Amino acid sequence: MRMNLKHSVWVLAIAGSMSTVAFAADRAIKVDDRLDASAETLTDMLRASDKGIPQDLLNKAKCVVVMPGMKKAGFIFGADYGRGFAVCRKAGGVNWSAPAAMRIEGGSVGFQIGATETDVIMLVMNDGGMKHLLEDKFTIGGEATGAAGPVGRQVTAQTDAMLNAEILSYSRTHGLFAGISLNGATLRGDGSTNRELYGRDATNREILTGDFKTPEAARKFVHALNRESPERSQ
């Protein structure tokens, strides 16, 4: 009887360990999938011939945030919740930082993303917007000014939205591109995903302004931006 009890304890312990390992591996795969989906979203939305993000606005952006709908990978946005990544220009404005994980909650993003699995890209246009991005959390339309970004590869950057908004937002739903208002949505760092990516606790401020090495899983994502806009224009 005593031997059977010991045997049962060992079996449960081993099973528990295997479950923990499997759960950790599953989370790692999910982060990789999310990064790949972010890279695909970037490439598609930046290269859309007539309804994409204007190249001159992208070239002037200080940071970019990508929230993929993740339908194929199984990471469909909830009613008021999504996960993605942010990158910022390196010092001197040449090339992009390693990615920092982000969460988006609430606001007008909820119904649109939850109902239609929308991909979202945000361009952070100036120092004020970048300052908010480096905080623990902020609200678009509250602490940070936001606007629906103009679409079209040849749209001139000198628009009211460009001059006044800290963050310009774009969406893709079923292949259709458009500007989108995210006023009321709150963005915050995703500490658990950062820990998975970098193997230790790290804030978004540390990642986006420091000298973090881009993880292998994120190379495709960062390469997409380095290819499309390697240097910031003034």
ZABA-613863 format. One line per 3 residues: for each residue x, y, z of C-alpha. Coordinates in pm, 1 decimal. Example, Ala and Ser with C-alpha at 12.3 -4.5 7.8 and 13.67 -1.06 7.14 Angstrom:
ZABA-613863
1230.0,-450.0,780.0; 1367.0,-106.0,714.0
//
This chain:
ZABA-613863
0.0,0.0,0.0; 284.7,232.5,95.2; 468.3,149.0,-229.1
157.0,219.4,-432.9; 121.6,558.8,-264.0; 485.1,648.1,-338.0
442.8,532.3,-696.4; 133.6,749.8,-737.5; 313.8,1053.0,-596.7
603.0,1005.1,-842.0; 363.9,964.6,-1135.6; 178.0,1282.5,-1042.5
503.1,1474.8,-998.0; 635.5,1364.2,-1337.0; 304.2,1440.0,-1503.9
298.7,1782.7,-1343.6; 650.3,1856.9,-1463.5; 567.5,1744.4,-1815.6
254.9,1960.7,-1815.3; 456.9,2262.9,-1702.8; 712.2,2209.1,-1978.4
439.8,2158.6,-2238.5; 261.8,2474.5,-2123.0; 585.0,2677.0,-2142.8
658.8,2541.6,-2490.6; 306.9,2626.0,-2601.6; 345.5,2984.6,-2478.9
678.6,3015.2,-2664.2; 518.2,2893.9,-2986.6; 239.3,3145.4,-2944.0
485.1,3435.0,-2907.1; 668.6,3320.3,-3222.1; 340.1,3298.7,-3411.9
240.5,3645.6,-3296.3; 573.6,3787.9,-3411.8; 539.9,3619.7,-3751.5
186.6,3753.7,-3787.4; 313.4,4101.3,-3695.5; 578.9,4077.9,-3968.9
320.1,3969.4,-4226.4; 84.0,4249.8,-4121.9; 363.1,4505.0,-4158.4
466.0,4383.8,-4501.8; 110.9,4369.7,-4635.5; 0.7,4707.0,-4498.2
319.2,4891.2,-4591.8; 326.6,4756.0,-4946.3; -39.7,4794.5,-5040.8
-16.3,4980.5,-5371.5; -297.1,5234.8,-5343.6; -451.5,5209.0,-4996.7
-149.2,5143.7,-4779.2; 30.8,5358.4,-4524.3; 191.9,5665.7,-4685.8
566.7,5615.2,-4717.9; 647.2,5970.0,-4607.9; 453.0,5923.8,-4283.2
628.2,5595.2,-4211.9; 964.7,5759.6,-4275.9; 882.0,6034.7,-4025.0
754.5,5797.5,-3754.4; 961.1,5755.5,-3439.3; 796.2,5427.6,-3335.3
556.6,5169.0,-3480.7; 309.0,4946.8,-3293.7; 157.7,4638.8,-3462.4
-146.9,4449.7,-3330.2; -217.6,4151.7,-3559.9; -564.2,3995.2,-3564.1
-391.7,3655.9,-3560.0; -682.8,3459.3,-3711.1; -461.6,3191.0,-3866.2
-250.7,3150.7,-3553.4; -552.7,3132.1,-3328.1; -488.1,3458.8,-3145.2
-809.1,3636.1,-3239.4; -863.9,3960.3,-3049.7; -1120.6,3943.8,-2773.6
-1401.0,4192.3,-2740.8; -1174.6,4457.1,-2591.0; -826.8,4310.4,-2582.8
-531.3,4247.8,-2812.4; -156.5,4180.7,-2805.9; 125.3,4292.8,-3031.9
467.0,4460.1,-3044.0; 626.7,4804.6,-3060.3; 961.2,4911.5,-3207.7
1128.7,5254.1,-3208.9; 1404.4,5412.8,-3412.6; 1750.5,5365.8,-3272.0
1954.7,5666.3,-3161.1; 2037.3,5872.0,-3468.0; 1721.7,5756.6,-3645.9
1884.6,5468.6,-3835.8; 1726.5,5121.4,-3814.8; 1487.6,4994.8,-3547.1
1509.4,4865.0,-3192.2; 1430.8,4518.3,-3066.8; 1053.4,4472.2,-3017.8
871.7,4535.6,-2690.6; 545.5,4351.9,-2625.1; 224.8,4554.9,-2592.9
-137.4,4501.4,-2489.5; -435.0,4708.9,-2604.6; -760.7,4725.2,-2411.6
-1096.6,4896.9,-2435.9; -1202.8,5197.5,-2638.6; -1345.0,5187.5,-2989.2
-1096.5,4911.8,-3073.7; -1311.6,4659.7,-2887.8; -1610.5,4613.9,-3115.5
-1416.8,4661.7,-3438.6; -1142.8,4412.2,-3359.4; -1354.8,4166.6,-3165.5
-1618.4,4145.1,-3436.2; -1400.6,4151.4,-3745.6; -1048.8,4036.9,-3647.5
-884.8,4358.1,-3759.9; -509.8,4408.3,-3792.8; -392.9,4743.1,-3654.7
-76.2,4948.4,-3707.8; -2.4,5266.6,-3512.1; 259.3,5522.2,-3616.1
403.3,5720.4,-3324.7; 496.0,6047.6,-3491.8; 686.7,6258.5,-3240.7
871.8,6277.8,-2909.9; 548.0,6331.1,-2717.3; 395.6,6011.2,-2854.3
714.7,5817.4,-2789.2; 721.3,5944.5,-2429.8; 375.1,5797.7,-2374.5
476.0,5469.2,-2537.5; 761.6,5433.3,-2287.4; 525.9,5471.0,-1990.2
365.5,5179.1,-1807.0; 33.4,5258.3,-1975.7; -148.1,5540.8,-2153.7
-480.5,5608.6,-2323.5; -518.4,5730.9,-2681.2; -739.0,6037.3,-2678.9
-652.1,6087.9,-2311.3; -282.6,6123.6,-2235.9; -188.5,6083.4,-2605.2
-358.2,6250.5,-2900.8; -462.6,6013.0,-3178.2; -620.8,6024.1,-3522.1
-714.0,5795.5,-3808.0; -417.5,5799.8,-4044.0; -455.6,5905.0,-4409.0
-414.0,5622.4,-4661.2; -254.0,5609.8,-5004.6; 110.7,5566.1,-5093.8
140.7,5920.0,-5234.2; -54.0,6110.5,-4969.2; 136.7,6419.2,-4859.0
246.8,6409.0,-4497.3; 149.2,6772.7,-4437.7; -202.2,6701.5,-4313.1
-385.1,6820.5,-4002.2; -360.3,6468.8,-3860.7; 15.0,6465.0,-3914.4
62.5,6807.9,-3757.0; -157.0,6756.1,-3449.9; -171.2,6385.6,-3361.5
94.1,6198.2,-3168.6; -33.9,5862.0,-3295.2; -183.1,5778.6,-3636.5
-371.9,5448.3,-3662.0; -447.0,5216.0,-3952.7; -655.3,4902.0,-3988.1
-692.6,4607.4,-4223.4; -1013.1,4405.2,-4227.8; -1064.5,4129.4,-4486.3
-797.4,4290.1,-4706.3; -943.7,4642.4,-4687.9; -715.7,4918.4,-4557.3
-831.8,5232.3,-4376.9; -749.2,5479.9,-4106.0; -906.3,5392.6,-3771.7
-981.9,5593.7,-3457.9; -859.3,5423.8,-3140.2; -964.3,5699.8,-2900.2
-1034.3,5550.5,-2559.6; -807.0,5250.4,-2609.9; -540.4,5191.7,-2345.7
-194.7,5057.3,-2431.2; 38.1,4899.2,-2177.7; 350.1,4685.6,-2169.2
313.8,4306.6,-2180.7; 564.9,4198.1,-1918.0; 508.0,3823.1,-1946.5
577.9,3823.7,-2321.3; 889.5,4039.1,-2275.4; 1012.0,3789.0,-2017.2
961.6,3503.0,-2263.3; 1142.4,3689.6,-2541.3; 1442.4,3811.0,-2342.3
1471.5,3558.1,-2062.0; 1435.7,3818.1,-1787.1; 1212.2,4098.4,-1669.1
1247.8,4408.3,-1886.1; 1036.5,4719.7,-1922.4; 933.8,4858.1,-2258.9
1143.4,5167.7,-2188.0; 1453.7,4951.1,-2139.8; 1388.9,4752.8,-2458.0
1292.5,5040.4,-2687.7; 1568.3,5279.7,-2580.3; 1840.9,5031.5,-2484.5
2078.5,4805.8,-2671.4; 1874.8,4485.4,-2660.0; 1965.3,4222.4,-2916.6
1673.4,4131.3,-3142.2; 1563.6,3774.7,-3056.9; 1579.9,3521.4,-3338.1
1200.7,3487.5,-3331.9; 1164.5,3862.4,-3398.6; 1416.9,3902.1,-3681.7
1153.6,3876.2,-3954.8; 943.7,4143.7,-3783.7; 1226.9,4395.0,-3735.3
1373.0,4318.2,-4079.3; 1042.8,4418.7,-4240.5; 1075.0,4770.1,-4098.3
1448.0,4798.2,-4163.2; 1373.4,4709.9,-4525.5; 1077.7,4945.6,-4572.3
1208.6,5246.0,-4376.8; 1573.3,5209.8,-4267.7; 1622.7,5576.4,-4176.5
1401.3,5846.6,-4026.6; 1341.8,6155.4,-4239.9; 1311.1,6500.0,-4090.8
//
